[in-house]
Structures are given as structure tokens and as C-alpha cells.
Amino acid sequence: MLEKTTRINYLFDFYQALLTPKQRSYMSLYYLDDLSLGEIADEYEVSRQAVYDNIKRTEAMLEEYEEKLQLFQKFLERSNIIEQMEKSLSLGKLDTSKIEHSLVLLKELD
């Protein structure tokens, strides 16, 4: 569950501008502020089911955006490349060819 929550939080960070204000609000309250469905329903004066349905639809939309745009996947790949560069640098094993290779990989992600 924590892995799903973390993924949704990242997707929300990347794609929230593509959501409606209501979708952003529900997702923010549920995932970032950790409110329950009932608490959100009370705040908006709707049923728990309405909140649940909205959140599930929004999660599906976020996954569709990621499938098409792959911003989160590219972020993970960039982070991995940078981590490897930092590790090599700290071990004193980062030579020019490794730097050039890493830069090519980073450029390919754009």
C-alpha cells in the first residue's frame, strides 16, 4: 500500500496541473493530508462513495497520463543515472568516458 501511495503522490506531483480543481483537492486531501474518505465527504457535503469514485477515476487518469508522457519513469531513470555518477565520483572512479556515457543517457531521456 505504501508503494502505491508513493507512486500516486509522484504522479500527482507531475500531472496535477492536468486535473480539475475538485480532483486536485480530493487527491491532496486524501494522499497528502491523509484525510479519510468520510472526512473529505463531510467537508464537501457529498457521499463517501462519491469521493471514492472521484479518487479512483483520478488515479486511473494519472496512470494514463504517465503511460503516455512517462514523466515519472524518466525522473526515476535520471535519478538512477545521477546516483551512479555520484557513487563513481565518491569512489574516484568517474572517468571522462563514463561522464560522456552518462550525459548521453541523460540527453536521451529528454
C-alpha positions as CSV (number, residue, x, y, z in Angstrom):
1,M,0.0,0.0,0.0
2,L,2.8,2.4,0.8
3,E,4.4,1.8,-2.6
4,K,1.1,2.6,-4.3
5,T,0.7,5.8,-2.2
6,T,4.2,6.9,-3.0
7,R,3.6,6.3,-6.7
8,I,0.3,8.2,-6.7
9,N,2.0,11.1,-4.8
10,Y,4.7,11.3,-7.5
11,L,2.2,11.1,-10.3
12,F,0.1,13.8,-8.6
13,D,3.2,16.0,-8.4
14,F,3.9,15.6,-12.1
15,Y,0.4,15.8,-13.5
16,Q,-1.7,17.8,-11.1
17,A,-1.9,20.7,-13.5
18,L,-3.9,18.4,-15.8
19,L,-6.6,17.8,-13.2
20,T,-9.7,19.8,-12.3
21,P,-9.6,21.8,-9.1
22,K,-12.0,19.3,-7.5
23,Q,-9.8,16.4,-8.5
24,R,-6.7,18.2,-7.2
25,S,-8.5,19.0,-3.9
26,Y,-9.7,15.4,-3.3
27,M,-6.3,13.9,-4.1
28,S,-4.5,16.4,-2.0
29,L,-6.7,15.8,1.0
30,Y,-6.6,12.1,0.6
31,Y,-3.0,11.4,-0.3
32,L,-1.1,14.4,1.1
33,D,-3.2,15.4,4.1
34,D,-4.2,11.8,4.9
35,L,-7.9,12.6,5.4
36,S,-10.3,9.7,5.3
37,L,-13.0,9.3,2.6
38,G,-15.6,10.2,5.3
39,E,-13.7,13.4,6.3
40,I,-13.5,14.5,2.7
41,A,-17.1,13.7,2.2
42,D,-18.2,15.7,5.2
43,E,-16.1,18.7,4.1
44,Y,-17.7,18.7,0.6
45,E,-21.1,17.5,1.7
46,V,-21.1,14.5,-0.6
47,S,-21.2,10.8,0.0
48,R,-18.2,8.7,0.8
49,Q,-18.9,6.8,-2.4
50,A,-18.7,10.0,-4.5
51,V,-15.3,10.8,-3.0
52,Y,-14.1,7.2,-3.5
53,D,-15.3,7.2,-7.2
54,N,-13.6,10.5,-7.9
55,I,-10.3,9.4,-6.3
56,K,-10.3,6.1,-8.2
57,R,-11.1,7.8,-11.5
58,T,-8.4,10.4,-10.9
59,E,-5.8,7.7,-10.0
60,A,-6.7,6.0,-13.4
61,M,-6.2,9.3,-15.2
62,L,-2.9,9.8,-13.6
63,E,-1.8,6.4,-14.7
64,E,-2.9,7.1,-18.2
65,Y,-1.0,10.4,-18.3
66,E,2.1,8.5,-17.1
67,E,1.6,5.8,-19.7
68,K,1.6,8.4,-22.4
69,L,4.1,11.0,-21.1
70,Q,6.3,8.9,-18.9
71,L,7.5,11.9,-16.8
72,F,7.8,9.8,-13.6
73,Q,9.7,7.0,-15.4
74,K,12.1,9.5,-16.9
75,F,12.6,11.1,-13.5
76,L,13.4,7.6,-12.0
77,E,15.9,6.9,-14.8
78,R,17.5,10.3,-14.4
79,S,17.8,9.8,-10.6
80,N,19.4,6.4,-11.1
81,I,22.0,7.8,-13.6
82,I,22.8,10.7,-11.3
83,E,23.1,8.3,-8.3
84,Q,25.5,6.1,-10.3
85,M,27.6,9.2,-11.2
86,E,27.7,10.3,-7.6
87,K,28.7,6.8,-6.5
88,S,31.5,6.6,-9.0
89,L,32.6,10.1,-8.1
90,S,32.8,9.3,-4.4
91,L,34.9,6.2,-5.2
92,G,37.1,8.2,-7.5
93,K,36.2,6.0,-10.5
94,L,34.5,8.6,-12.7
95,D,36.5,9.0,-15.9
96,T,35.7,11.0,-19.0
97,S,34.2,8.1,-20.9
98,K,31.8,7.3,-18.0
99,I,30.8,11.0,-17.8
100,E,30.2,11.1,-21.5
101,H,28.1,7.9,-21.4
102,S,26.1,9.2,-18.5
103,L,25.5,12.5,-20.3
104,V,24.3,10.7,-23.5
105,L,21.9,8.6,-21.3
106,L,20.5,11.8,-19.7
107,K,20.1,13.5,-23.0
108,E,18.2,10.5,-24.4
109,L,15.6,10.9,-21.7
110,D,14.6,14.3,-23.0
